[in-house]
Amino acid sequence: MNRPRLVNLLDDFALGGVSRGLGVFSSAPVQAVADATTLAVPPDTLLAPRIDADIIITHFPPNWRRLVFLASLKRRNPKACILHVEHSYTRGWAAANVAAPGRFRIMLSIALRLVDHIVCVSNGQARWLREITRLPDKRVDVIYPYSENPGLDALPLPDFQSTRRLRLGAYGRFHPAKGFEQLITAYRAGAMPDMDLVIGGYGDLEPQLRALAGDTPCIHFAGKIDDVAAFVGGCDIIAIPSRWEAYGQVANEARQGGRPILVSDVDGLPEQVGDAGLIIDFSDPDAVARAFGALTPARLAAMARAGRKATQGCGPMRHQQWADLILQLTGRA
């Protein structure tokens, strides 16, 4: 029996989290069961190519224009299983960006019926997607994304008993989704006393964020983060104040690094917390202040240990989930 052939379709290699996440298809468990490649598809493509593959995976969000592409993808590749990974759309995203919810639901329902199977990147996203499209459970799987960042699991845990000032870190794209301005506003309102705030990343919103921070001496901008482990290792706590977040790889990276996480109550973030952090309303500086006021050194140390324990072996586990799904979809399970 020939090995299954798998082709990932991507229309934007600038989306760092999505591009890095494709590394799962180079992992040993996946390589053991399939030959995987990636094909670039320009965003304005209407007619899908004919592809020599058993499984074709789309990684771009559906829209009205893409319906034509998806219909032709199935028609021109009738023997392939078409699998869609939804990286973008969530309840939080829709609430912030969709002006006509009914029209959006119709588009999404049509799009997801043009593919054979869907992978969501969090349980929160999957619940919302089933709710608005009425997809049957058997057509939807949840596999958390994962990208390799060497050194995270070897970082020493912070010493929260020290008398030094703690460093609160946040990093990612400077984009409205990430909510960094909420974090800066709460910090300037005095919600995080005796801490430094370190913000890593870059993007179009950088001038606005720097202006909002003003000359506050304990807010530092670290620039683009090329070494995630080094940045996380230089922080004691990691905040993820997102307005929407399908999964939130930063939260997973922080837990691997043994850093407590403080996350917004949106989409896939809360399901990562467990004993490893807190869920906070970052839009309310008073709520942020109350949460930070409850963070004792002993509690922070316990969160750090819990986060690292919860993420042990998460990479190989997710690689194996993909290998198992490939075998299932190709009838080899």
C-alpha positions as CSV (number, residue, x, y, z in Angstrom):
1,M,0.0,0.0,0.0
2,N,1.4,3.4,-1.0
3,R,2.0,6.0,1.7
4,P,-0.6,8.7,1.9
5,R,0.3,12.0,0.3
6,L,-0.7,15.2,2.2
7,V,-0.5,18.7,0.8
8,N,-1.0,21.8,3.0
9,L,-2.4,24.9,1.2
10,L,-1.3,28.2,2.7
11,D,-2.0,31.7,1.3
12,D,0.0,33.8,3.7
13,F,3.4,32.7,5.0
14,A,3.7,36.0,7.0
15,L,1.3,34.5,9.6
16,G,4.0,33.4,12.0
17,G,1.9,31.1,14.2
18,V,0.3,29.3,11.3
19,S,3.6,28.9,9.4
20,R,5.5,27.7,12.5
21,G,2.6,25.3,13.3
22,L,3.2,23.5,10.0
23,G,6.3,22.0,11.6
24,V,4.0,19.3,13.0
25,F,3.9,17.8,9.5
26,S,7.7,17.3,9.6
27,S,7.6,15.5,12.9
28,A,8.5,11.9,13.2
29,P,5.0,10.5,13.9
30,V,3.5,12.3,10.9
31,Q,6.5,11.4,8.6
32,A,6.1,7.8,9.6
33,V,2.6,7.7,8.1
34,A,2.5,10.2,5.3
35,D,4.5,12.3,2.8
36,A,3.7,16.0,3.5
37,T,4.4,19.1,1.5
38,T,3.2,22.7,1.4
39,L,1.8,24.6,-1.6
40,A,1.4,28.3,-1.8
41,V,-2.0,29.5,-3.1
42,P,-2.3,33.3,-3.8
43,P,-5.2,34.9,-1.9
44,D,-7.0,35.9,-5.1
45,T,-7.0,32.4,-6.6
46,L,-10.5,31.3,-7.7
47,L,-9.8,28.0,-9.5
48,A,-8.1,25.4,-7.4
49,P,-5.3,23.4,-8.8
50,R,-5.3,19.7,-9.4
51,I,-3.2,18.2,-6.7
52,D,-1.7,14.7,-6.4
53,A,-2.7,14.0,-2.8
54,D,-4.8,11.8,-0.6
55,I,-5.4,14.6,1.9
56,I,-5.5,18.3,1.1
57,I,-5.4,20.7,4.1
58,T,-6.5,24.3,3.8
59,H,-5.1,26.7,6.4
60,F,-6.7,30.0,5.3
61,P,-10.0,31.4,6.7
62,P,-13.1,31.0,4.4
63,N,-14.8,34.0,2.9
64,W,-17.4,34.6,0.2
65,R,-14.7,34.7,-2.5
66,R,-13.1,31.5,-1.2
67,L,-16.3,29.6,-1.6
68,V,-15.6,29.3,-5.4
69,F,-12.1,28.1,-4.6
70,L,-13.3,25.5,-2.1
71,A,-16.0,24.2,-4.5
72,S,-13.5,23.8,-7.3
73,L,-11.0,22.2,-5.0
74,K,-13.3,19.3,-4.3
75,R,-14.5,19.1,-7.9
76,R,-11.0,19.0,-9.3
77,N,-9.7,16.6,-6.6
78,P,-12.6,14.2,-6.1
79,K,-10.6,11.4,-4.6
80,A,-8.8,13.6,-2.0
81,C,-10.1,14.2,1.5
82,I,-10.4,17.9,2.0
83,L,-9.6,19.0,5.5
84,H,-9.8,22.5,6.8
85,V,-7.9,23.8,9.8
86,E,-9.6,26.8,11.3
87,H,-6.9,29.1,12.7
88,S,-8.7,32.4,12.8
89,Y,-12.4,32.5,13.4
90,T,-13.7,32.4,16.9
91,R,-16.6,33.8,19.0
92,G,-14.4,36.7,20.2
93,W,-13.2,37.4,16.6
94,A,-16.8,37.5,15.3
95,A,-18.1,39.7,18.1
96,A,-15.3,42.3,17.3
97,N,-15.3,42.1,13.5
98,V,-18.6,40.9,12.1
99,A,-21.1,43.5,11.2
100,A,-23.7,41.1,9.7
101,P,-23.7,37.9,11.9
102,G,-26.4,36.2,9.9
103,R,-24.6,36.6,6.6
104,F,-21.3,35.5,8.2
105,R,-22.9,32.3,9.6
106,I,-24.4,31.5,6.1
107,M,-21.0,31.9,4.5
108,L,-19.2,29.8,7.1
109,S,-21.8,27.1,7.0
110,I,-21.5,26.8,3.2
111,A,-17.7,26.8,3.3
112,L,-17.5,24.0,6.0
113,R,-19.9,21.9,4.0
114,L,-17.6,22.1,1.0
115,V,-14.8,20.2,3.0
116,D,-14.8,16.7,4.4
117,H,-13.4,17.3,7.8
118,I,-12.5,20.2,10.1
119,V,-9.8,20.6,12.8
120,C,-10.3,23.3,15.4
121,V,-7.4,24.6,17.5
122,S,-9.3,24.8,20.8
123,N,-12.4,23.3,22.4
124,G,-13.8,26.8,22.8
125,Q,-13.5,27.4,19.1
126,A,-15.0,24.0,18.3
127,R,-18.1,24.6,20.5
128,W,-18.7,28.0,18.9
129,L,-18.3,26.6,15.4
130,R,-20.7,23.7,16.0
131,E,-23.2,26.1,17.5
132,I,-23.3,28.6,14.6
133,T,-23.0,26.0,11.7
134,R,-24.7,23.0,13.2
135,L,-21.9,20.7,12.1
136,P,-22.1,17.2,13.4
137,D,-19.5,16.3,16.0
138,K,-18.1,13.5,13.9
139,R,-16.8,16.0,11.3
140,V,-14.9,18.1,13.8
141,D,-11.7,17.3,15.7
142,V,-9.7,19.5,18.1
143,I,-5.9,19.4,18.0
144,Y,-4.0,22.1,19.8
145,P,-1.3,23.8,17.7
146,Y,2.3,23.4,18.6
147,S,5.5,25.0,17.4
148,E,9.0,24.1,18.7
149,N,10.8,26.6,20.8
150,P,14.0,25.0,22.2
151,G,15.0,25.7,25.7
152,L,11.6,26.6,27.2
153,D,11.3,23.4,29.3
154,A,14.8,23.9,30.6
155,L,14.4,27.4,32.0
156,P,14.9,27.7,35.8
157,L,11.6,28.5,37.6
158,P,11.4,32.1,38.9
159,D,12.3,32.8,42.5
160,F,9.1,34.5,43.7
161,Q,10.5,34.7,47.3
162,S,13.1,37.2,46.1
163,T,12.8,40.9,47.2
164,R,13.6,42.0,43.6
165,R,10.9,43.6,41.4
166,L,9.0,41.1,39.4
167,R,9.0,41.3,35.6
168,L,5.6,40.9,33.8
169,G,6.0,40.0,30.2
170,A,3.7,40.1,27.2
171,Y,4.7,39.4,23.6
172,G,3.2,38.9,20.1
173,R,2.0,40.9,17.1
174,F,1.1,44.6,17.8
175,H,-2.4,44.1,16.5
176,P,-5.8,45.0,18.0
177,A,-6.4,41.2,18.7
178,K,-3.7,41.1,21.3
179,G,-5.1,43.8,23.6
180,F,-1.7,45.2,24.7
181,E,-3.1,48.7,25.1
182,Q,-5.4,47.2,27.8
183,L,-2.3,45.9,29.7
184,I,-0.5,49.3,29.4
185,T,-3.6,51.2,30.6
186,A,-4.0,48.9,33.6
187,Y,-0.3,49.2,34.4
188,R,-0.4,53.0,34.3
189,A,-3.5,53.0,36.5
190,G,-1.4,51.3,39.2
191,A,-2.9,47.8,38.9
192,M,0.5,46.1,38.9
193,P,2.5,47.8,41.7
194,D,6.2,46.9,42.2
195,M,6.5,45.2,38.8
196,D,8.2,46.1,35.5
197,L,6.2,45.5,32.3
198,V,8.2,44.2,29.3
199,I,6.4,44.1,26.0
200,G,8.0,42.1,23.1
201,G,6.9,42.2,19.5
202,Y,6.3,44.5,16.6
203,G,3.6,45.6,14.2
204,D,1.5,48.6,13.0
205,L,0.3,49.5,16.4
206,E,3.8,50.1,17.9
207,P,3.6,53.9,17.7
208,Q,0.2,54.0,19.4
209,L,1.4,51.6,22.1
210,R,4.6,53.6,22.8
211,A,2.6,56.8,22.9
212,L,0.2,55.2,25.4
213,A,3.1,54.0,27.6
214,G,4.5,57.6,27.4
215,D,7.5,58.1,29.6
216,T,6.5,55.6,32.3
217,P,9.9,54.4,33.4
218,C,9.0,50.8,34.2
219,I,7.4,49.9,30.8
220,H,10.0,48.5,28.4
221,F,9.7,47.6,24.7
222,A,11.9,44.6,23.8
223,G,11.4,44.7,20.0
224,K,11.0,41.6,17.8
225,I,11.3,38.4,19.7
226,D,13.5,35.9,17.8
227,D,14.4,33.8,20.8
228,V,11.2,32.9,22.7
229,A,13.0,31.0,25.5
230,A,15.3,34.0,26.2
231,F,12.4,36.4,26.4
232,V,10.3,34.1,28.6
233,G,13.3,33.4,30.8
234,G,13.7,37.1,31.4
235,C,10.2,37.4,32.8
236,D,8.5,36.0,35.9
237,I,4.9,36.1,34.7
238,I,3.4,36.2,31.3
239,A,0.2,38.1,30.5
240,I,-2.0,37.4,27.4
241,P,-4.6,40.2,27.4
242,S,-6.1,39.3,24.0
243,R,-9.5,40.4,22.7
244,W,-9.8,37.2,20.7
245,E,-7.5,34.2,20.5
246,A,-8.3,30.9,18.8
247,Y,-5.8,29.0,21.0
248,G,-3.0,31.2,22.2
249,Q,0.4,29.7,21.6
250,V,2.0,32.3,23.9
251,A,0.1,30.8,26.8
252,N,1.4,27.3,26.0
253,E,5.0,28.6,25.6
254,A,4.8,30.4,28.9
255,R,3.6,27.3,30.7
256,Q,6.4,25.3,29.1
257,G,8.8,27.9,30.5
258,G,7.3,27.6,34.0
259,R,5.8,31.0,34.0
260,P,2.4,31.7,35.5
261,I,-0.1,32.9,32.9
262,L,-2.7,35.7,33.2
263,V,-5.2,35.5,30.4
264,S,-8.3,37.1,29.0
265,D,-11.6,35.1,29.2
266,V,-11.9,34.6,25.5
267,D,-12.0,31.7,23.1
268,G,-9.2,29.1,23.7
269,L,-7.3,30.9,26.4
270,P,-9.3,29.8,29.5
271,E,-8.9,26.1,28.8
272,Q,-5.1,26.5,29.1
273,V,-5.2,27.9,32.6
274,G,-6.0,25.1,35.1
275,D,-3.8,25.7,38.1
276,A,-1.2,27.5,36.0
277,G,-2.6,31.0,36.2
278,L,-5.6,33.3,36.4
279,I,-8.4,34.5,34.0
280,I,-8.6,38.3,34.2
281,D,-10.8,41.0,32.6
282,F,-8.0,43.2,31.3
283,S,-10.5,45.8,30.2
284,D,-11.2,46.7,33.8
285,P,-8.1,48.1,35.7
286,D,-9.8,47.5,39.0
287,A,-10.3,43.8,38.2
288,V,-6.7,43.6,37.1
289,A,-5.6,45.2,40.4
290,R,-7.7,42.7,42.5
291,A,-6.2,39.8,40.6
292,F,-2.6,41.0,41.0
293,G,-3.3,41.7,44.7
294,A,-4.1,38.0,45.2
295,L,-0.8,36.8,43.7
296,T,1.3,35.7,46.7
297,P,4.8,34.3,46.2
298,A,3.6,30.8,47.2
299,R,0.7,30.9,44.8
300,L,2.9,32.1,41.9
301,A,5.4,29.4,42.5
302,A,2.6,26.8,42.5
303,M,1.3,28.2,39.2
304,A,4.7,28.0,37.6
305,R,5.1,24.3,38.6
306,A,1.6,23.4,37.4
307,G,2.1,25.1,34.0
308,R,5.3,23.2,33.4
309,K,3.8,19.9,34.5
310,A,0.7,20.4,32.3
311,T,2.8,20.9,29.1
312,Q,5.3,18.0,29.6
313,G,5.3,16.0,26.4
314,C,2.7,18.2,24.7
315,G,4.7,18.4,21.4
316,P,4.9,14.6,20.8
317,M,1.3,14.2,21.9
318,R,0.0,16.7,19.3
319,H,2.2,15.2,16.6
320,Q,0.7,11.8,17.3
321,Q,-2.8,13.2,17.2
322,W,-2.1,14.4,13.7
323,A,-0.6,11.0,12.7
324,D,-3.7,9.2,14.1
325,L,-6.1,11.6,12.2
326,I,-4.2,11.0,8.9
327,L,-4.5,7.3,9.4
328,Q,-8.2,7.6,10.2
329,L,-9.0,9.8,7.2
330,T,-7.1,7.6,4.8
331,G,-8.7,4.4,6.1
332,R,-5.5,3.0,7.5
333,A,-6.3,3.3,11.2
